[in-house]
Amino acid sequence: MHRPTPTDLRKHERIKFELRLVGSSLAKVSRSLGLAQSTVSVVSMGHGRSHRIQEAIASELGKTPEELWPKRYRTKEGFKMN
């Protein structure tokens, strides 16, 4: 696991804020997946990665995982986006 940067933590807070705006939360995502809330938070904060969790969070927000975590995904050219 890597140590989250201030950017990772800001992204985590932004995700939680956006989830609240659409009437959801990381807790709701965790319940829908049958996982502990801490597991979902670990992924949201950037400590760990799980496509399943990223997909569930993105779906709640009407976005793609690539939109929320562009550095975690490769572009069509095969290079990571900055």
Secondary structure as a PSIPRED ss2 file (coil, helix, strand):
# PSIPRED VFORMAT (PSIPRED V4.0)

   1 M C   1.000  0.000  0.000
   2 H C   1.000  0.000  0.000
   3 R C   1.000  0.000  0.000
   4 P C   1.000  0.000  0.000
   5 T C   1.000  0.000  0.000
   6 P H   0.000  1.000  0.000
   7 T H   0.000  1.000  0.000
   8 D H   0.000  1.000  0.000
   9 L H   0.000  1.000  0.000
  10 R H   0.000  1.000  0.000
  11 K H   0.000  1.000  0.000
  12 H H   0.000  1.000  0.000
  13 E H   0.000  1.000  0.000
  14 R H   0.000  1.000  0.000
  15 I H   0.000  1.000  0.000
  16 K H   0.000  1.000  0.000
  17 F H   0.000  1.000  0.000
  18 E H   0.000  1.000  0.000
  19 L H   0.000  1.000  0.000
  20 R H   0.000  1.000  0.000
  21 L H   0.000  1.000  0.000
  22 V C   1.000  0.000  0.000
  23 G C   1.000  0.000  0.000
  24 S C   1.000  0.000  0.000
  25 S C   1.000  0.000  0.000
  26 L H   0.000  1.000  0.000
  27 A H   0.000  1.000  0.000
  28 K H   0.000  1.000  0.000
  29 V H   0.000  1.000  0.000
  30 S H   0.000  1.000  0.000
  31 R H   0.000  1.000  0.000
  32 S H   0.000  1.000  0.000
  33 L H   0.000  1.000  0.000
  34 G C   1.000  0.000  0.000
  35 L C   1.000  0.000  0.000
  36 A C   1.000  0.000  0.000
  37 Q H   0.000  1.000  0.000
  38 S H   0.000  1.000  0.000
  39 T H   0.000  1.000  0.000
  40 V H   0.000  1.000  0.000
  41 S H   0.000  1.000  0.000
  42 V H   0.000  1.000  0.000
  43 V H   0.000  1.000  0.000
  44 S H   0.000  1.000  0.000
  45 M H   0.000  1.000  0.000
  46 G C   1.000  0.000  0.000
  47 H C   1.000  0.000  0.000
  48 G C   1.000  0.000  0.000
  49 R C   1.000  0.000  0.000
  50 S C   1.000  0.000  0.000
  51 H H   0.000  1.000  0.000
  52 R H   0.000  1.000  0.000
  53 I H   0.000  1.000  0.000
  54 Q H   0.000  1.000  0.000
  55 E H   0.000  1.000  0.000
  56 A H   0.000  1.000  0.000
  57 I H   0.000  1.000  0.000
  58 A H   0.000  1.000  0.000
  59 S H   0.000  1.000  0.000
  60 E H   0.000  1.000  0.000
  61 L H   0.000  1.000  0.000
  62 G C   1.000  0.000  0.000
  63 K C   1.000  0.000  0.000
  64 T C   1.000  0.000  0.000
  65 P H   0.000  1.000  0.000
  66 E H   0.000  1.000  0.000
  67 E H   0.000  1.000  0.000
  68 L H   0.000  1.000  0.000
  69 W C   1.000  0.000  0.000
  70 P H   0.000  1.000  0.000
  71 K H   0.000  1.000  0.000
  72 R H   0.000  1.000  0.000
  73 Y C   1.000  0.000  0.000
  74 R E   0.000  0.000  1.000
  75 T C   1.000  0.000  0.000
  76 K C   1.000  0.000  0.000
  77 E C   1.000  0.000  0.000
  78 G C   1.000  0.000  0.000
  79 F C   1.000  0.000  0.000
  80 K E   0.000  0.000  1.000
  81 M C   1.000  0.000  0.000
  82 N C   1.000  0.000  0.000
